């Protein structure tokens, strides 16, 4: 694994960490507001916070440029699919309010 690919790997992992932490904070704040308002947690929000937590942990674990971090691609793809599902579920949260 060359120096360029290691640098790209670290940069992309940092970006993944930042994005997942932002989503984790936003969804956690929203769940806190729902609880304070006396509402019930929606399972779609719980799924999204779990995906964000897993993604944050995953990016922290694979951020160091190890020799075989490119073998983590299947897990990256699974997380990508989980994020797509989470965003689709969040779109339906806003659609059901009508």
Contact map, one row per residue, 1 for C-alpha under 8 A:
11101100000000000000000000000000000000000000000000000000000000000010000000000000000000000000000000
11111100000000000000000000000000000000000000000000000000000000000000000000000000000000000000000000
11111110000000000000000000000000000000000000000000000000000000000000000000000000000000000000000000
01111111000000000000000000000000000000000000000000000000000000000000000000000000000000000000000000
11111111100000000000000000000000000000000000000000000000000000000000000000000000000000000000000000
11111111110000000000000000000000000000000000000000000000000000001000000000000000000000000000000000
00111111111000000000000000000000000000000000000000000000000000001000000000000000000000000000000000
00011111111100000000000000000000000000000000000000000000000000000000000000000000000000000000000000
00001111111110000000000000000000000000000000000000000000000000101000000000000000000000000000000000
00000111111111000000000000000000000000000000000000000000000000111000000000000000000000000000000000
00000011111111100000000000000000000000000000000000000000000000000000000000000000000000000000000000
00000001111111110000000000000000000000000000000000000000000000000000000000000000000000000000000000
00000000111111111000000000000000000000000000000000000000001101100000000000000000000000000000000000
00000000011111111100000000000000000000000000000000000000001000100000000000000000000000000000000000
00000000001111111110000000000000000000000000000000000000000000000000000000000000000000000000000000
00000000000111111111000000000000000000000000000000000011001000000000000000000000000000000000000000
00000000000011111111100000000000000000000000000000000011001100000000000000000000000000000000000000
00000000000001111111110000000000000000000000000000000000000000000000000000000000000000000000000000
00000000000000111111111000000000000000000000000000000000000000000000000000000000000000000000000000
00000000000000011111111100000000000000000000000000011011000000000000000000000000000000000000000000
00000000000000001111111110000000000000000000000000011001000000000000000000000000000000000000000000
00000000000000000111111111000000000000000000000000000000000000000000000000000000000000000000000000
00000000000000000011111111100000000000000000000010010000000000000000000000000000000000000000000000
00000000000000000001111111110000000000000000000010011000000000000000000000000000000000000000000000
00000000000000000000111111111000000000000000000000000000000000000000000000000000000000000000000000
00000000000000000000011111111100000000000000000000000000000000000000000000000000000000000000000000
00000000000000000000001111111110000000000000100110000000000000000000000000000000000000000000000000
00000000000000000000000111111111000000000000000010000000000000000000000000000000000000000000000000
00000000000000000000000011111111100000000000000000000000000000000000000000000000000000000000000000
00000000000000000000000001111111110000000000000000000000000000000000000000000000000000000000000000
00000000000000000000000000111111111000001000100000000000000000000000000000000000000000000000000000
00000000000000000000000000011111111100000000000000000000000000000000000000000000000000000000000000
00000000000000000000000000001111111110000000000000000000000000000000000000000000000000000000000000
00000000000000000000000000000111111111111000000000000000000000000000000000000000000000000000000000
00000000000000000000000000000011111111111000000000000000000000000000000000000000000000000000000000
00000000000000000000000000000001111111100000000000000000000000000000000000000000000000000000000000
00000000000000000000000000000000111111100000000000000000000000000000000000000000000000000000000000
00000000000000000000000000000000011111110000000000000000000000000000000000000000000000000000000000
00000000000000000000000000000000011111111000000000000000000000000000000000000000000000000000000000
00000000000000000000000000000000011001111100000000000000000000000000000000000000000000000000000000
00000000000000000000000000000010011000111110110000000000000000000000000000000000000000000000000000
00000000000000000000000000000000000000011111110000000000000000000000000000000000000000000000000000
00000000000000000000000000000000000000001111111000000000000000000000000000000000000000000000000000
00000000000000000000000000000000000000000111111100000000000000000000000000000000000001001100100000
00000000000000000000000000100010000000001111111110000000000000000000000000000000000000000100000000
00000000000000000000000000000000000000001111111111000000000000000000000000000000000000000000000000
00000000000000000000000000000000000000000011111111100000000000000000000000000000000001000000000000
00000000000000000000000000100000000000000001111111110000000000000000000000000000001001100000000000
00000000000000000000001100110000000000000000111111111000000000000000000000000000000000000000000000
00000000000000000000000000000000000000000000011111111100000000000000000000000000000000000000000000
00000000000000000000000000000000000000000000001111111110000000000000000000000010011001000000000000
00000000000000000001101100000000000000000000000111111111000000000000000000000000000000000000000000
00000000000000000001100100000000000000000000000011111111100000000000000000000000000000000000000000
00000000000000000000000000000000000000000000000001111111110000000000000000000000000000000000000000
00000000000000011001000000000000000000000000000000111111111000000000000000000010000000000000000000
00000000000000011001100000000000000000000000000000011111111100000000000000000000000000000000000000
00000000000000000000000000000000000000000000000000001111111110000000000000000000000000000000000000
00000000000000000000000000000000000000000000000000000111111111000000000000000000000000000000000000
00000000000011011000000000000000000000000000000000000011111111100000000000000000000000000000000000
00000000000010001000000000000000000000000000000000000001111111100000000000000000000000000000000000
00000000000000000000000000000000000000000000000000000000111111110000000000000000000000000000000000
00000000000010000000000000000000000000000000000000000000011111111100100000000000000000000000000000
00000000110011000000000000000000000000000000000000000000001111111000000000000000000000000000000000
00000000010000000000000000000000000000000000000000000000000011111100000000000000000000000000000000
00000110110000000000000000000000000000000000000000000000000001111110100000000000000000000000000000
00000000000000000000000000000000000000000000000000000000000001011111100000000000000000000000000000
10000000000000000000000000000000000000000000000000000000000000001111110000000000000000000000000000
00000000000000000000000000000000000000000000000000000000000000000111111100000000000000000000000000
00000000000000000000000000000000000000000000000000000000000001001111111100000000000000000000000000
00000000000000000000000000000000000000000000000000000000000000000011111110000000000000000000000000
00000000000000000000000000000000000000000000000000000000000000000001111111000000000000000000000000
00000000000000000000000000000000000000000000000000000000000000000001111111110000000000000000000000
00000000000000000000000000000000000000000000000000000000000000000000011111111000000000000000000000
00000000000000000000000000000000000000000000000000000000000000000000001111111100000000000000000000
00000000000000000000000000000000000000000000000000000000000000000000000111111110000000000000000000
00000000000000000000000000000000000000000000000000000000000000000000000111111111000000000000000000
00000000000000000000000000000000000000000000000000000000000000000000000011111111100000000000000000
00000000000000000000000000000000000000000000000000000000000000000000000001111111110000000000000000
00000000000000000000000000000000000000000000000000100010000000000000000000111111111000000000000000
00000000000000000000000000000000000000000000000000000000000000000000000000011111111100000000000000
00000000000000000000000000000000000000000000000000000000000000000000000000001111111110000000000000
00000000000000000000000000000000000000000000000000100000000000000000000000000111111111000000000000
00000000000000000000000000000000000000000000000100100000000000000000000000000011111111100000000000
00000000000000000000000000000000000000000000000000000000000000000000000000000001111111110000000000
00000000000000000000000000000000000000000000000000000000000000000000000000000000111111111000000000
00000000000000000000000000000000000000000001001100100000000000000000000000000000011111111100000000
00000000000000000000000000000000000000000000000100000000000000000000000000000000001111111110000000
00000000000000000000000000000000000000000000000000000000000000000000000000000000000111111111000000
00000000000000000000000000000000000000000001000000000000000000000000000000000000000011111111100000
00000000000000000000000000000000000000000001100000000000000000000000000000000000000001111111110000
00000000000000000000000000000000000000000000000000000000000000000000000000000000000000111111111000
00000000000000000000000000000000000000000000000000000000000000000000000000000000000000011111111100
00000000000000000000000000000000000000000001000000000000000000000000000000000000000000001111111110
00000000000000000000000000000000000000000000000000000000000000000000000000000000000000000111111111
00000000000000000000000000000000000000000000000000000000000000000000000000000000000000000011111111
00000000000000000000000000000000000000000000000000000000000000000000000000000000000000000001111111
00000000000000000000000000000000000000000000000000000000000000000000000000000000000000000000111111
00000000000000000000000000000000000000000000000000000000000000000000000000000000000000000000011111
